[in-house]
Amino acid sequence: MPTHRKGIFSRLWNTLRMSSDYVFGAAARIFSPSTDNYPKTGTQSYKGDPNSKK
């Protein structure tokens, strides 16, 4: 196989590998357990002023 074809296949393989790493990394972040740091009391509801226009 000529050298330029090896270079093309190498770049193609590298691009495919990087793309799959990107997609699978995103899927891993989406489906992994949450790392939110909420207080022990849980989330707090908003206690602001009610809307004056109804």
N, C-alpha and C positions, 0 to 999 in steps of 0.2 A: 504494500500500500504506500503510495507517495506520502511524503512528509506533510504536505499541505492538507491532505485529507485527515491525517492523524490530528493535526491542529484544530481542524474544524470539528471533528468528533469530540475532541477534548473540551473545547469551548462549549459545545452543545451539551455534553454530559455535565459540565460544571454549572451551566445555567439551569439545567433541569434539577440538579441536586440543590442548588441554592433556592430555587422556587419551591421545591417540595419542603425544604427546611422552613421557609417562611410560612407556608400554608399550615404545616403540621404544628409549628410553634404557636401560631394564632389559635388553632383548635385546642391545643393544650391549655392555653391561657383561658379560653372561654369555658372549658369544661373542668377546670381544676377548682378545688375548693376556694372559697372566697378568703381574701386576706384583709378584710375590713377590720379596723381596730375600733370597734364600738365600745362604749363604757359598759361595765358589768350590769347596769340597769337597763340596757337595751337602747334602742333608738328613742329619741325624744321628739314628741310632736311639736309643731310650731304653735307657740302661744302668743302670736302677734295680734295686732288690732284687726278686728273684722272689717270687711269691705263696707264703706258707708253708703255706696250706691247699690241699691237693690232693685 
